[in-house]
Amino acid sequence: MTAREAFDTGVELVRGGRFEEALRYFLTAYAQGDQSPRLQFNLGVAYYRLQRFHDARTAFLRAAASKETADLSLYNVGLVAFAAGDRAEAAKRFRYTAKNAKSANLRALAAKALARTNNSEALRARGSVSVLRGEDSNVIIPVGTGNDLASNQRDSFLEGRLAWADTFGDSERWGYRVSGVHVEYDDISDGNISFAEAGVDFRGPVSAQLGISALLVADEAYQQTTDLRVRATVFNRRAFAAAYELGYSLVDAMGSGPEQLEGNRYYFGIALDARSKILAASLGVRKITNDRELAALSPDQVSVSAGLQAQLVKGVVARLTGRYTDSKYKNDRQDELLELGAEISFRLYKGLALVVEAARYENRSSVAQLRYETDKIYGGLRLQF
């Protein structure tokens, strides 16, 4: 079989969706001396369909060296980057193509892809597993929402996290997610917490999430929550976005203890996001209303949250988070909860990173026994895939 015959056979196999076989024929054509841009382009297509993103990127960049295939190849480099999770490169390639491609149709297609990248409208498969070891200066016993009690004891803990999200079939907007966290203290078992959540997501200018979660406290079933969250983007440009947020939660007791709570929770808020190539910032404000048993603890809450993420150098990312929650009660009690967090991650190899985190919690309550402060510092490994 000649190089031309192998190439033509590969093209037909691509049209039939048989990408593994097509790749073999393209590689045969390459081995027989075909180094044309069109072969590199089709190699990129086959690799991309087989989710071999590094090889696909290499092939498309080689094809981009030719004027004949440059525009579409660079656009495809953007598609590869987006699929691989590199939004920065995806945006760079789409922006270049939208500005410089000779074809008006391709410029329009790239502009649409750039908007989708900036809006994070498309879902993609992603997952992570983390294992961390840490020290807690003052273990908090979660006996009830709004009624956490300080133990005045220091203890070490082990924390495990798991998260996974993917799309349904070939959909770019419909997907699902599962996540879980378990915190186990060495000596104070009453502080142990397990949390698991599963849900369905829709992404677009108006995004929605429906989920169900379960909370275990001290290794016993405590609370089940069903959540519906809606986010409507009202403004989105290259570096700035604003959205309204609506949420509803149905809280059900899973155990029979005296602190078991049931009720409904509603919130309305706004979210602001700003981003650049190496920096991302967020700010959110929510008004929260609780009813039934939840209202006996705190019928009205206001929460303000902020986040900042920066790429310090290649492979090193720092994150800062903060949340302030003001809770007012029917009996004139008032709580102010301040949560601060810091994280720095060092990429060791591909998706593997060394993570160091620190957190501080302060509950400034008008009830003396409910005031507490605690500091945590922990570190470990995170694998993203």
C-alpha positions as MATLAB code, in Angstrom:
seq = 'MTAREAFDTGVELVRGGRFEEALRYFLTAYAQGDQSPRLQFNLGVAYYRLQRFHDARTAFLRAAASKETADLSLYNVGLVAFAAGDRAEAAKRFRYTAKNAKSANLRALAAKALARTNNSEALRARGSVSVLRGEDSNVIIPVGTGNDLASNQRDSFLEGRLAWADTFGDSERWGYRVSGVHVEYDDISDGNISFAEAGVDFRGPVSAQLGISALLVADEAYQQTTDLRVRATVFNRRAFAAAYELGYSLVDAMGSGPEQLEGNRYYFGIALDARSKILAASLGVRKITNDRELAALSPDQVSVSAGLQAQLVKGVVARLTGRYTDSKYKNDRQDELLELGAEISFRLYKGLALVVEAARYENRSSVAQLRYETDKIYGGLRLQF';
ca = [
       0.000    0.000    0.000;
       1.362    3.395   -0.998;
       1.414    6.433    1.248;
      -1.439    7.972   -0.778;
      -3.557    4.832   -0.463;
      -2.938    4.650    3.271;
      -3.890    8.312    3.658;
      -7.099    7.962    1.616;
      -8.081    4.864    3.598;
      -7.495    6.721    6.864;
      -9.710    9.607    5.719;
     -12.560    7.201    4.916;
     -12.194    5.528    8.305;
     -12.348    8.937   10.047;
     -15.586    9.693    8.181;
     -16.934    6.388    9.475;
     -15.928    7.153   13.061;
     -13.297    4.386   13.190;
     -10.519    6.538   14.627;
      -8.252    3.816   16.012;
      -8.019    2.149   12.596;
      -7.681    5.504   10.851;
      -4.716    6.365   13.052;
      -2.888    3.212   12.012;
      -3.273    4.080    8.331;
      -2.186    7.690    8.870;
       0.924    6.480   10.709;
       1.602    4.071    7.846;
       1.416    6.982    5.387;
       3.778    8.978    7.599;
       6.244    6.085    7.805;
       6.278    5.890    4.005;
       7.345    9.505    3.705;
       4.129   11.557    3.677;
       4.927   14.631    5.793;
       2.283   16.858    4.272;
       0.249   19.339    6.363;
      -2.961   17.538    5.429;
      -1.623   14.299    6.936;
      -0.614   16.110   10.131;
      -4.061   17.703   10.280;
      -5.824   14.350    9.972;
      -3.450   12.813   12.509;
      -4.550   15.578   14.859;
      -8.206   14.749   14.233;
      -7.654   11.057   14.988;
      -5.643   11.758   18.131;
      -8.239   14.267   19.323;
     -11.082   11.798   18.864;
      -9.085    9.219   20.797;
      -8.506   11.799   23.583;
      -4.749   11.711   23.089;
      -4.598   15.464   23.524;
      -0.819   15.938   23.710;
      -0.309   14.093   20.404;
      -3.250   15.948   18.846;
      -1.789   19.313   19.814;
       1.600   18.386   18.329;
       0.044   17.268   15.046;
      -2.161   20.351   14.668;
       0.770   22.683   15.379;
       2.758   20.954   12.653;
      -0.173   21.382   10.273;
      -0.388   25.068   11.261;
       3.051   25.633    9.709;
       1.348   25.589    6.311;
      -0.778   28.534    5.177;
      -3.204   26.067    3.638;
      -4.187   24.505    6.968;
      -3.000   27.130    9.484;
      -6.299   28.764   10.431;
      -8.310   25.593   11.037;
      -5.349   23.880   12.706;
      -4.887   26.691   15.243;
      -8.620   26.647   15.946;
      -8.340   22.910   16.571;
      -5.422   23.511   18.949;
      -7.907   25.582   20.930;
     -10.406   22.716   20.926;
      -7.704   20.346   22.153;
      -6.694   22.741   24.937;
     -10.298   23.185   26.026;
     -10.879   19.428   26.136;
      -7.668   18.972   28.135;
      -8.744   21.607   30.652;
      -6.294   24.342   29.649;
      -8.704   27.279   29.380;
      -5.891   29.813   29.061;
      -4.459   28.278   25.896;
      -7.926   27.570   24.521;
      -8.884   31.227   24.889;
      -5.584   32.325   23.315;
      -6.077   30.145   20.220;
      -9.760   31.012   19.794;
      -9.042   34.732   20.192;
      -6.291   34.608   17.547;
      -8.486   32.691   15.089;
     -11.481   34.984   15.663;
      -9.287   37.957   14.770;
      -7.054   36.625   12.002;
      -8.705   33.716   10.165;
      -9.376   34.351    6.486;
     -12.764   32.603    6.576;
     -15.611   34.649    8.044;
     -17.370   31.445    9.095;
     -14.290   30.254   10.965;
     -13.894   33.659   12.662;
     -17.498   33.460   13.833;
     -17.019   29.889   15.034;
     -13.885   30.873   16.978;
     -15.660   33.852   18.545;
     -18.439   31.559   19.733;
     -15.896   29.091   21.133;
     -14.091   31.932   22.923;
     -17.336   33.070   24.560;
     -18.048   29.501   25.637;
     -14.559   29.201   27.110;
     -14.834   32.455   29.048;
     -18.322   31.620   30.299;
     -17.346   28.086   31.334;
     -20.601   26.955   29.743;
     -19.295   23.618   28.543;
     -18.841   20.772   30.980;
     -15.901   18.422   30.733;
     -14.841   15.264   32.490;
     -12.688   16.000   35.506;
     -11.904   14.416   38.812;
      -9.619   14.636   41.808;
      -8.568   12.627   44.832;
      -6.881   14.252   47.842;
      -5.422   12.829   51.030;
      -4.255   15.300   53.685;
      -2.907   15.107   57.219;
      -3.359   18.008   59.614;
      -3.549   19.529   63.072;
      -6.617   21.277   64.573;
      -6.007   23.716   67.428;
      -9.552   23.486   68.827;
     -11.800   20.673   67.589;
     -15.397   21.813   67.086;
     -18.180   19.330   67.900;
     -20.997   19.805   65.337;
     -24.018   19.101   67.560;
     -26.408   21.129   65.410;
     -26.521   23.825   62.757;
     -25.601   27.054   64.530;
     -24.901   25.236   67.795;
     -21.369   23.949   67.273;
     -19.426   23.650   70.520;
     -15.706   24.093   71.076;
     -13.992   21.120   72.716;
     -10.999   23.198   73.847;
      -8.846   20.278   72.745;
      -6.156   19.981   70.100;
      -6.089   16.913   67.839;
      -4.605   15.603   64.598;
      -6.836   14.485   61.754;
      -6.825   12.755   58.391;
      -8.947   14.171   55.580;
      -9.877   12.486   52.303;
     -11.657   14.102   49.359;
     -13.044   12.677   46.141;
     -14.739   14.507   43.265;
     -15.803   13.546   39.760;
     -17.862   15.287   37.063;
     -18.652   14.320   33.492;
     -21.128   14.956   30.699;
     -24.040   12.808   29.594;
     -22.879   11.320   26.288;
     -21.752   13.987   23.835;
     -23.688   16.792   25.521;
     -21.737   19.954   26.302;
     -24.368   21.312   28.681;
     -25.842   18.382   30.622;
     -23.654   16.578   33.117;
     -23.451   14.905   36.489;
     -21.185   15.115   39.527;
     -20.346   13.196   42.672;
     -18.174   14.263   45.587;
     -17.313   13.255   49.118;
     -15.278   14.362   52.123;
     -14.337   12.455   55.267;
     -12.536   13.962   58.279;
     -11.333   11.583   60.992;
      -9.722   12.776   64.225;
      -7.184   10.643   66.056;
      -8.773   10.959   69.517;
     -11.947   13.095   69.367;
     -14.377   10.934   67.409;
     -17.278   13.334   68.093;
     -15.621   15.729   65.658;
     -15.613   13.242   62.766;
     -17.585   14.368   59.707;
     -18.510   12.571   56.462;
     -20.262   14.291   53.576;
     -21.355   12.911   50.191;
     -23.197   14.597   47.333;
     -24.470   13.618   43.882;
     -26.199   15.813   41.357;
     -27.138   16.783   37.811;
     -25.965   20.021   36.178;
     -27.027   22.160   33.236;
     -24.592   24.824   32.014;
     -25.481   27.841   29.923;
     -26.217   31.551   30.332;
     -28.723   30.234   32.871;
     -27.184   27.309   34.762;
     -28.923   24.943   37.144;
     -27.787   22.311   39.629;
     -29.951   19.712   41.348;
     -28.283   17.646   44.049;
     -28.833   15.468   47.070;
     -26.363   15.160   49.936;
     -25.951   13.281   53.197;
     -24.079   14.390   56.329;
     -22.751   12.036   58.982;
     -21.567   13.414   62.339;
     -19.533   11.324   64.795;
     -19.935    8.434   62.328;
     -23.750    8.491   62.650;
     -26.333    9.590   60.053;
     -27.345   13.168   60.784;
     -28.859   15.141   57.925;
     -29.995   14.823   54.303;
     -30.348   17.834   52.042;
     -31.874   18.302   48.586;
     -30.589   21.397   46.790;
     -31.679   23.339   43.714;
     -29.355   26.149   42.611;
     -29.856   28.488   39.644;
     -27.338   31.010   38.310;
     -28.251   33.536   35.610;
     -25.438   35.450   33.920;
     -26.421   39.073   33.346;
     -23.082   40.431   32.147;
     -20.066   38.694   30.679;
     -17.077   40.180   28.949;
     -13.523   38.958   28.532;
     -12.341   39.845   32.021;
     -15.515   40.341   34.041;
     -18.808   38.544   34.682;
     -21.837   39.132   36.909;
     -24.682   36.786   37.759;
     -27.763   36.425   39.931;
     -28.007   33.338   42.131;
     -31.104   31.618   43.526;
     -31.185   28.570   45.766;
     -33.539   26.298   47.672;
     -32.662   23.516   50.122;
     -34.927   20.960   51.781;
     -33.286   19.714   54.975;
     -34.426   16.377   56.446;
     -33.270   14.601   59.588;
     -31.628   11.196   59.147;
     -31.251   10.353   62.833;
     -33.376   10.590   65.969;
     -31.176   12.729   68.209;
     -32.484   15.829   69.995;
     -30.533   18.186   67.743;
     -31.992   16.817   64.494;
     -33.285   19.660   62.328;
     -35.720   19.884   59.445;
     -36.832   22.789   57.339;
     -36.462   24.859   54.188;
     -33.704   27.248   53.274;
     -33.895   29.894   50.537;
     -31.266   32.297   49.278;
     -30.864   35.034   46.733;
     -27.596   36.669   45.818;
     -25.221   38.179   43.317;
     -21.839   36.870   42.165;
     -19.036   38.827   40.518;
     -16.020   37.262   38.786;
     -12.909   38.858   37.304;
     -10.072   37.051   35.574;
      -6.845   37.518   33.697;
      -4.263   35.116   32.359;
      -2.735   34.404   35.785;
      -5.270   35.847   38.226;
      -8.919   35.136   39.095;
     -11.066   36.847   41.718;
     -14.643   36.367   42.919;
     -17.083   38.118   45.233;
     -20.522   36.942   46.318;
     -23.310   38.213   48.581;
     -26.280   36.093   49.678;
     -29.411   36.737   51.726;
     -30.507   33.475   53.369;
     -33.892   32.690   54.945;
     -34.645   29.582   57.030;
     -38.024   28.263   58.202;
     -39.439   25.534   60.494;
     -36.858   24.099   62.927;
     -34.035   25.815   61.051;
     -35.667   29.171   61.740;
     -35.511   28.506   65.490;
     -31.742   28.657   65.114;
     -31.412   31.510   62.656;
     -34.292   32.713   60.456;
     -32.175   35.322   58.663;
     -28.576   35.263   57.535;
     -26.374   37.386   55.303;
     -23.255   35.818   53.822;
     -20.397   37.549   52.000;
     -17.699   35.453   50.323;
     -14.551   36.283   48.368;
     -11.836   34.343   46.596;
      -8.535   35.029   44.879;
      -6.414   32.632   42.825;
      -3.022   33.385   41.311;
      -0.463   31.416   39.344;
       2.772   32.441   41.040;
       5.112   30.596   38.684;
       4.585   27.689   36.355;
       3.129   24.780   38.316;
       2.589   26.785   41.523;
      -0.905   28.117   42.318;
      -2.040   30.020   45.410;
      -5.642   30.460   46.559;
      -7.187   32.650   49.253;
     -10.819   32.355   50.383;
     -12.959   34.105   52.935;
     -16.570   34.053   54.110;
     -18.403   36.188   56.652;
     -21.873   35.087   57.825;
     -24.079   37.199   60.065;
     -26.889   35.204   61.762;
     -29.715   36.844   63.685;
     -32.036   34.914   66.000;
     -35.514   35.386   67.439;
     -34.156   35.536   70.985;
     -31.863   38.494   70.182;
     -28.862   36.216   69.886;
     -26.455   37.110   67.103;
     -23.566   35.128   65.629;
     -20.828   36.323   63.306;
     -18.909   33.491   61.682;
     -15.641   34.279   59.932;
     -13.992   31.596   57.773;
     -10.575   32.193   56.201;
      -8.589   29.800   54.036;
      -5.284   29.698   52.178;
      -3.862   27.057   49.877;
      -0.734   26.662   47.810;
      -0.219   23.775   45.421;
       2.990   22.635   43.751;
       2.623   20.479   40.662;
       4.913   17.484   40.970;
       4.066   15.518   37.823;
       1.201   16.051   35.392;
      -1.960   15.897   37.548;
      -0.159   15.175   40.829;
       0.368   18.090   43.213;
       1.639   18.701   46.708;
      -0.945   20.783   48.607;
      -0.525   22.829   51.790;
      -3.619   24.431   53.325;
      -4.429   26.576   56.344;
      -7.813   27.640   57.722;
      -9.138   29.777   60.552;
     -12.686   29.827   61.950;
     -14.056   32.385   64.411;
     -17.600   32.338   65.785;
     -18.329   35.630   67.550;
     -21.551   34.777   69.343;
     -23.574   36.794   71.857;
     -23.871   33.475   73.768;
     -20.590   32.977   75.585;
     -20.502   29.165   75.386;
     -20.852   29.284   71.602;
     -17.865   31.540   70.986;
     -14.818   29.799   69.599;
     -11.715   30.120   67.503;
      -9.860   27.321   65.754;
      -6.924   27.081   63.390;
      -6.101   24.217   61.054;
      -3.026   23.490   59.014;
      -2.714   20.456   56.818;
      -0.952   19.132   53.770;
      -0.903   16.189   51.435;
      -1.257   15.070   47.842;
      -3.913   15.826   45.236;
      -4.309   13.856   42.022;
      -6.348   15.465   39.255;
      -7.494   13.416   36.291;
];
